[in-house]
Amino acid sequence: MRIFKCNSCDYGSVSSKYTCPACRTGKLEVEEVSPKGMVFSFTDIHIAPAEFADIAPYTIALIQLDDADVKVTARMDGPVQIGDEVNLDKIDGGAFLYTKI
């Protein structure tokens, strides 16, 4: 999985920015890390926006990556609990889709 880390303050993100939003001086550089992580938080969506109504109900989770101080918002393939180990299944249209290990 590709993340972006600041070369000045060690800020990390899954999205690229021109300069670091934390220290405002560093440049973000690409770093490859394992996509494995742990469920930090989650919510079940029962009433979804129109473009996602066909897949409701579904679970959205905040994933703490194992190899970086970065959290990823992801759609889960099933129910999860805080602390569950998960792995990236695929990226679909810019959305991270994770599965429970």
C-alpha positions in Angstrom: 0.0 0.0 0.0 1.3 3.5 -0.8 1.3 6.2 1.8 2.8 9.7 1.8 5.2 10.7 4.6 6.5 14.1 5.4 10.3 14.4 5.1 10.4 17.0 8.0 8.0 15.9 10.7 7.0 12.3 9.9 3.3 13.1 9.2 1.7 10.3 7.2 -1.4 10.2 5.0 -2.9 8.0 2.2 -3.5 11.1 0.1 -0.9 13.2 -1.5 -0.7 16.9 -0.7 1.7 19.6 -2.1 3.1 20.4 1.4 2.7 18.8 4.8 -0.5 20.0 6.5 1.1 19.3 9.9 4.3 21.3 9.8 3.6 23.3 6.5 7.2 23.0 5.5 7.9 19.4 4.5 7.2 17.6 1.2 5.3 14.4 1.2 7.2 11.4 -0.3 5.8 8.1 -1.3 6.5 5.1 0.9 5.3 1.5 0.5 3.9 -0.2 3.6 2.0 -3.3 4.4 -1.8 -2.9 3.9 -2.5 -4.9 7.0 -4.0 -3.2 10.0 -6.4 -3.3 12.9 -10.0 -1.9 13.2 -9.7 1.3 15.3 -13.3 2.3 15.0 -16.3 1.4 12.8 -19.9 2.2 12.0 -22.7 0.4 10.2 -24.5 2.4 7.5 -28.2 1.4 7.2 -29.5 4.4 5.3 -27.0 5.1 2.6 -26.6 7.9 0.1 -28.3 7.2 -3.2 -25.1 6.0 -5.0 -24.6 3.3 -2.3 -28.2 2.4 -1.5 -27.8 -0.9 -3.4 -25.1 -2.2 -1.0 -26.7 -1.0 2.3 -26.4 -2.0 5.0 -22.6 -1.9 5.0 -19.8 -1.2 7.4 -17.3 1.6 7.3 -14.1 1.2 9.5 -11.2 3.3 10.4 -8.1 1.1 10.0 -4.8 1.7 11.9 -2.1 0.4 9.6 0.4 -1.9 11.2 3.6 -0.4 9.6 2.8 3.3 9.8 1.2 5.9 12.0 -1.6 6.3 9.4 -5.3 5.5 9.6 -7.4 4.6 6.5 -11.1 4.9 6.1 -12.4 1.7 4.4 -15.5 -0.2 3.5 -15.5 -3.7 5.1 -16.8 -6.9 3.5 -18.7 -7.9 6.6 -19.2 -7.2 10.3 -16.1 -6.3 12.4 -15.2 -5.4 16.0 -12.6 -2.9 17.3 -9.3 -4.7 17.4 -10.0 -7.1 14.5 -7.1 -7.7 12.2 -7.8 -6.8 8.6 -6.1 -6.7 5.2 -6.7 -4.7 2.1 -8.7 -6.7 -0.5 -8.7 -4.1 -3.3 -9.1 -0.5 -4.2 -12.3 0.2 -6.1 -12.8 3.6 -7.6 -10.5 5.2 -5.0 -12.3 3.3 -2.1 -10.3 1.0 0.1 -12.1 -2.4 0.6 -10.8 -4.4 3.5 -11.5 -8.0 4.7 -11.1 -9.5 8.2 -8.1 -11.8 8.5 
